[in-house]
Amino acid sequence: MTATENAPATTGVPFTLNGVELEAKQGENLLDACDRLGVHIPRFCYHPRMTPVGMCRMCLVEIDTGRGPALQPGCMMTVSPNMVVNTESEATVKAQDGVLELLLINHPLDCPVCDKGGECPLQDNAFAYGPGESRFVEEKRHYEKPIPISDLVFLDRERCILCDRCTRFADEVAGDPLIHFVDRGAQTQVNTFPDHPFSSYFSGNTVQICPVGALTAKPYRFKARPWDLTGVESTAAVDATGARVAIQSSQNRLVRVLGVDSDAVNWGWLSDKERFIHEATDAEDRLTDPLTRDDAGEFVVRRWTDATKIAAEALQGPAERIGVIGGARLPLEAQFLWARLTDELGITSRDAQLGDGLDPAILSGAPRATIDRACTPGGTVVLLGADPKEELPSLFLRLRHAVAEDGVKLIELTPRASSLSSYAKARLYAAPGAAAEVAAAISTDASASVGGVDAQELAKAAELLGADGPVTVLVGRANLAETADLTAAALVALHDVAPDLAVLSGLRRGNIHGAIEMGLVPGSAEGGDGAAGKSTEAMLAAAAAGEIDTLVLLGADPMADVPNRELVESAFAAVATVVSIDTFNTASTARADIVLPAAAWGEVDGTFCNLEGRLSPLSAKVTSPGQARADWIIAAELALATGHDLGVGSLGEVRSAMVETVPSLAGVDFDGLVSDADGPVIGGDRAWSLSAPSVSVPPVDGYGLRLLVDRTLWDEGTMVHHAPSLAHLATTATVSVAPAVLDRLGVQPGDQVTLNHENGSVDLAVAADGRLPDGVARIPFRAAGFDAGTLIGEGPVVDVRLDRASS
Amino acid sequence: MSRLNAANVTLANEIISHYPKKKSALIPLLHLAQEQDGYVADDAMEHIAELVEVTPAEVLGTCSFYEMFKRHPVGTYMINVCTNISCQLLGGEELLHHAEQTLGIRPGGTTDDGMFTLEDVECIAACTEAPCLQVNYRHEYRLSTDDFDRLVADLRSGKRSDIPAHGTLGTVRQHIPADRRAGIKHPDDEGTPAWFASRQPAES
């Protein structure tokens, strides 16, 4: 191995690598420099996204900084001027050989039954640099193997080489230091505290970065051998962050998803949801055949041609009496075709959001930020929305790094302390209904507390917003029991204080930003009769009032996802025809009249548009079950059947049509997306054009507690529910309140309380949550055991009262 | 044997107030827990984690690194017999064997009555006084086997009031009032130390 001759000349640090004069960048780590220059130094513990620690000693190389050559760990060295590095000297080779012999002393030779075998850095390095034979004849160290350290991860301590990667990840990157080195010397092991499992949302990353087979993930254990796997790069579509992934399959089944390092997005990390949700694609109860109702109202399996004809008939009714709900699950190409098809049919009521998002005007009417802008050192980020750890976990890791390491200043304008609150510089915990009021009160000379927020915090926030550095607002829906207009009003108020702010969308649902970009938003149909289209909530209300005959659900489950449960129930009861195009049996498909099975993630090629507007590829790796079809084919067939030929016969033709007709996609090279780890950002320049909607929030009534309904990462969502390893993680519904409220009620955490609301009452277990302000009760949305949607009505906020359960 | 009792929580909070970062109080609090129970119980580690705002795993990591934090109950008196070179030459191993036979336990074991735990240790820094041992880390010098028997008898009969039960570091505890403490400053507020600033490249 020799250094490449044509190394790029940088304005850097001259040094000698294996006798060749080269240049490193200022402050560049020696291992990074060698990687860049094409010289490989073996390593186990070094990871470019984490602090070097020099634990494994594998990267010992001979380095001369003017005091004579000495063996030093390359990962701990910054290249200094005139440093002489020799990675091939006799001393280096002997050191590598020795380190490997020592590492292998206690490492079991169970490679044939080890999941890592075949892709194991220890195997590879032992083969390339190791002694080949061990002189160790004594008994190896033994531990119970493997032990579960969380619901998803198993630890085999015998295989561990103590590289500190997993423990460093847990501490530095995830901020969940629940695994640690325990004991010392020859007994050192990685472990959790007894009965405190490694229950991190990011635990799967430790499996990916483990350089040996010590950490294995339950969903992948013994499922495949690395040499049987074939892979393709794609994008995690389970939330809107759009983390880049590699998906791997064996025997036409998705078996593993790995994070791919994208500088602009996820830095190689994934949440466990993004990593393991692929199990759902392989679930037993996927929709496999087109279904329609027979005379008795039972589902019957139909051929595609028949089902398409029946669905086309439903679509050909009066356009103003048809509504299209959903589309966030679809790839960009299918969203485009659905927008075209609804244009052709004159359907203006279409909405990819399910009443749990924001007015799309917020995204089109404000300058848009990228994740990188939000994470610019010295900048300020305002959290105006849900906890990113629960809704956009990969984005959370980027933000956490920015506020913990890069000096980005965080302002929380949230209903309760977020997962980043320990790093926040100003904490504005506005009670539900008060966000706009609090935002409007942000001022350097604030003197009175507003909406439960101290004047001091308001002044601090004003100071931070006025400081140098870009201001980015992460706007999402913090509270499903509160009208989204309040979030919009708060954003406008923030804009008054920081006119240069940019918005990073916090809408969470899959490819929602692609859907908005393609026009699956109310009222944007071109061929319509000028009537404004209805939003999902308006469509449901119209359906309930008998003004809509047909609802088309594009991968949407309004029965479970629209916050206002009563509204959905009455709409579904009244509407004549429901066409559902989905991958799973959901509460909504069960009520549908026509069900068309669609191909799921991992089964179709396409394009994903993340919350920045960044395009990345979605790739097919396995075939769809039964007769399930790609969404773009379904749309194209329905277009043909309704007499509106869209003129597309292949994905390539769809893409050509997109590039031609959608201005923001002009010049996009769809085929090049796979090889572009960062991907182009579309729809960039947007000027501020928002004005505050007026919302009047009633004072807290006799009920006394304002309701906060928000999401947790593990809920009863369709995908989580169908992934066997994840389903049991779903949060159980409890009502949580500040400890002071518990004291007032005279109940203990875990006790049953009666929750009284407008429409009745319900008994729930109560929990204490120190992150909640007084006067707020929180219930997670789509949690197991209780549907919080039944509490949500049409008012701007919801008030509830807690009593001790009578029994 | 569990979480810190109310008096010790007060003490713990005082100890924590000595440090600019709560986490720095971790080791003193582990000593406090060991003083309370004679060993560091799992519940105590969880309690300390709450007090200094780290995870229990981090407390365990620190606690388990140090041999002298015992994570399982030990005897009231921990007897450490030195078997390193000087003591070995002057009868340290014989002393250890005698201790094993007298107490009826192997090194690492605890007598049934919970009075004694025996350990063999490496050098305890009293080579001029070999063979030696420690009782709860208090030295006993130049012991014959008879001396050992006398020591054990004295300990059993309570004559050695100078040796507190296992876990007690000292009998005097300092209470430094807040106004008399040396400037406690959070490292983040310290600015760049002078010795480091002088090596920083000049701003261009």
Contacts between the chains, C-beta under 8 A, distances in Angstrom:
chain1	res1	chain2	res2	distance
A	176	B	55	7.6
A	177	B	54	7.3
A	177	B	55	5.1
A	177	B	57	6.2
A	177	B	58	5.4
A	178	B	55	5.5
A	178	B	57	5.1
A	179	B	57	6.0
A	180	B	55	7.8
A	180	B	57	4.2
A	180	B	58	5.6
A	180	B	60	6.4
A	180	B	61	3.5
A	181	B	61	5.4
A	181	B	65	7.8
A	182	B	60	5.7
A	182	B	61	5.9
A	182	B	64	4.7
A	183	B	64	4.7
A	183	B	65	7.4
A	184	B	64	7.1
A	184	B	65	4.9
A	191	B	57	7.7
A	191	B	60	7.7
A	192	B	57	5.6
A	193	B	42	7.7
A	193	B	45	7.1
A	193	B	46	7.5
A	193	B	55	7.2
A	193	B	56	3.7
A	193	B	57	4.5
A	193	B	59	7.5
A	193	B	60	5.0
A	194	B	42	5.9
A	196	B	46	7.9
A	196	B	55	7.1
A	196	B	56	5.1
A	196	B	57	6.4
